[in-house]
Amino acid sequence: MANSNGQEKLIKHHFWIVLALAVVLLPVVAGSVVTGVADATDKKAKEIDNRKNALNISKPKGLNYVVSKINRRPISKRVSR
């Protein structure tokens, strides 16, 4: 008799039990999602910055440098346009 009475109370107060769990657990889950996403975006931003810095370190040669290298080659190796 006592067991069925407990089950009836559980069924009767099901909404309030779930609401209390939601109030406690939703902020925890939301906080973990926010920090997890922030860590992932920080990691990706650092990777992008490292690639940008690698590109800025190398100095590409200008057109004058390329033309001077072409003109210094022997005539047989020059590419005609």
Buried (B, 14 or more C-beta within 10 A) or exposed (E): EEEEEEEEEEEEEEEEEEEEEEEEEEEEEEEEEEEEEEEEEEEEEEEEEEEEEEEEEEEEEEEEEEEEEEEEEEEEEEEEE
